[in-house]
Amino acid sequence: MLANGPVLEKVLPPGIRVDNLTLRFDAHTIFESLSFEIRGGEFVALLGSSGVGKSSLLKIIGGLAKATSGTVIGTDGLPIQNRIAYMGQQDLLFPWLNVFENVTLGARLRREKIDKAWAEHLLERVGLSTRHKTLPSALSGGMRQRAAIARTLYERRPIVLMDEPFSALDAITRSMVQDLAAELLEGRTVLLITHDPMEACRLGHHLMVLSGHPAKLGTPITVAGKPPRSPDDPELQKSQGELLRLFVENAR
Ligand SMILES: Nc1ncnc2c1ncn2[C@@H]1O[C@H](COP(=O)(O)OP(=O)(O)OP(=O)(O)O)[C@@H](O)[C@H]1O
């Protein structure tokens, strides 16, 4: 703080408050009375076996699907749907738009001026600087995913929801893009679905595991230290061990 100068306060984004959320498809209850809170500015990784209900939960939080009952609201008491950037499992790139046009699509739809420098910076950071004019059909699966990540980051929303965003990337690119996400999403409220315990422990402040039928959330695991953690960080390894033990217990 500068003496007699302005106090530079960091404005925290809103967190997410989920209260008594229940989801049923016919007689099948996916989860029941799920309640939890993600504090503003925290990066939470959500894990759990396939089909347990992770994507459904993320879509409900993002306002893309309806819960049977329960509420989702910002920790500031206001709705969050218009403050979210959402990246789903499918990259949803528009096939007739090139990479640059896809990344800046949100601005186009809102009829805003396009921040060309920001889009170019992101495309460079995800390794697509020579692909601005390429159509999605001419990209590999990993490239498409990187374009979708750039599009999500372009939005600069206070809350970011991501469903397995790095799954199609090779190990080296994945590590590079994880570093980029940790850097650019620092200070935002993030909920990331991943099947990769290492990824969760590299990036998350807290880890939540959804398990059982109907699914419940266990006590969150807190990972000490600042993301992105190096793979040989003892805190990462400790949390990864804790997570794997939990998976084994849940499978019994
Ligand atoms: N629209 C729907 N109608 C009926 N059942 C559905 C619908 N959407 C999801 N389900 C069911 O809800 C359950 C949870 O699905 P969901 O996609 O949320 O799981 P997940 O944990 O994200 O799985 P994965 O890790 O494989 O992506 C599954 O049994 C799925 O078949």
Ligand as a Chemical Component Dictionary entry (heavy atoms), coordinates in Angstrom:
data_LIG
# 
_chem_comp.id                   LIG 
_chem_comp.type                 NON-POLYMER 
_chem_comp.pdbx_formal_charge   0 
_chem_comp.three_letter_code    LIG 
# 
loop_
_chem_comp_atom.comp_id 
_chem_comp_atom.atom_id 
_chem_comp_atom.alt_atom_id 
_chem_comp_atom.type_symbol 
_chem_comp_atom.charge 
_chem_comp_atom.model_Cartn_x 
_chem_comp_atom.model_Cartn_y 
_chem_comp_atom.model_Cartn_z 
_chem_comp_atom.pdbx_ordinal 
LIG N1  N1  N 0 -31.169 -35.402 -20.349 1  
LIG C1  C1  C 0 -31.024 -36.551 -19.674 2  
LIG N2  N2  N 0 -32.024 -37.450 -19.613 3  
LIG C2  C2  C 0 -31.910 -38.600 -18.927 4  
LIG N3  N3  N 0 -30.797 -38.951 -18.240 5  
LIG C3  C3  C 0 -29.762 -38.104 -18.274 6  
LIG C4  C4  C 0 -29.812 -36.849 -18.984 7  
LIG N4  N4  N 0 -28.621 -36.197 -18.817 8  
LIG C5  C5  C 0 -27.861 -36.992 -18.051 9  
LIG N5  N5  N 0 -28.527 -38.130 -17.723 10 
LIG C6  C6  C 0 -28.044 -39.213 -16.864 11 
LIG O1  O1  O 0 -27.570 -38.625 -15.671 12 
LIG C7  C7  C 0 -26.424 -39.324 -15.207 13 
LIG C8  C8  C 0 -25.304 -38.328 -14.973 14 
LIG O2  O2  O 0 -24.825 -37.852 -16.235 15 
LIG P1  P1  P 0 -23.630 -36.795 -16.320 16 
LIG O3  O3  O 0 -23.348 -36.557 -17.768 17 
LIG O4  O4  O 0 -23.966 -35.642 -15.486 18 
LIG O5  O5  O 0 -22.435 -37.620 -15.648 19 
LIG P2  P2  P 0 -20.873 -37.284 -15.535 20 
LIG O6  O6  O 0 -20.484 -37.569 -14.139 21 
LIG O7  O7  O 0 -20.606 -35.934 -16.062 22 
LIG O8  O8  O 0 -20.245 -38.373 -16.513 23 
LIG P3  P3  P 0 -18.881 -38.298 -17.416 24 
LIG O9  O9  O 0 -17.748 -38.225 -16.449 25 
LIG O10 O10 O 0 -18.927 -39.620 -18.140 26 
LIG O11 O11 O 0 -19.006 -37.110 -18.329 27 
LIG C9  C9  C 0 -26.116 -40.412 -16.221 28 
LIG O12 O12 O 0 -26.671 -41.617 -15.753 29 
LIG C10 C10 C 0 -26.828 -39.929 -17.452 30 
LIG O13 O13 O 0 -27.230 -41.013 -18.250 31 
# 
loop_
_chem_comp_bond.comp_id 
_chem_comp_bond.atom_id_1 
_chem_comp_bond.atom_id_2 
_chem_comp_bond.value_order 
_chem_comp_bond.pdbx_ordinal 
LIG N1  C1  SING 1  
LIG C1  N2  SING 2  
LIG C1  C4  DOUB 3  
LIG N2  C2  DOUB 4  
LIG C2  N3  SING 5  
LIG N3  C3  DOUB 6  
LIG C3  C4  SING 7  
LIG C3  N5  SING 8  
LIG C4  N4  SING 9  
LIG N4  C5  DOUB 10 
LIG C5  N5  SING 11 
LIG N5  C6  SING 12 
LIG C6  O1  SING 13 
LIG C6  C10 SING 14 
LIG O1  C7  SING 15 
LIG C7  C8  SING 16 
LIG C7  C9  SING 17 
LIG C8  O2  SING 18 
LIG O2  P1  SING 19 
LIG P1  O3  DOUB 20 
LIG P1  O4  SING 21 
LIG P1  O5  SING 22 
LIG O5  P2  SING 23 
LIG P2  O6  DOUB 24 
LIG P2  O7  SING 25 
LIG P2  O8  SING 26 
LIG O8  P3  SING 27 
LIG P3  O9  DOUB 28 
LIG P3  O10 SING 29 
LIG P3  O11 SING 30 
LIG C9  O12 SING 31 
LIG C9  C10 SING 32 
LIG C10 O13 SING 33 
# 
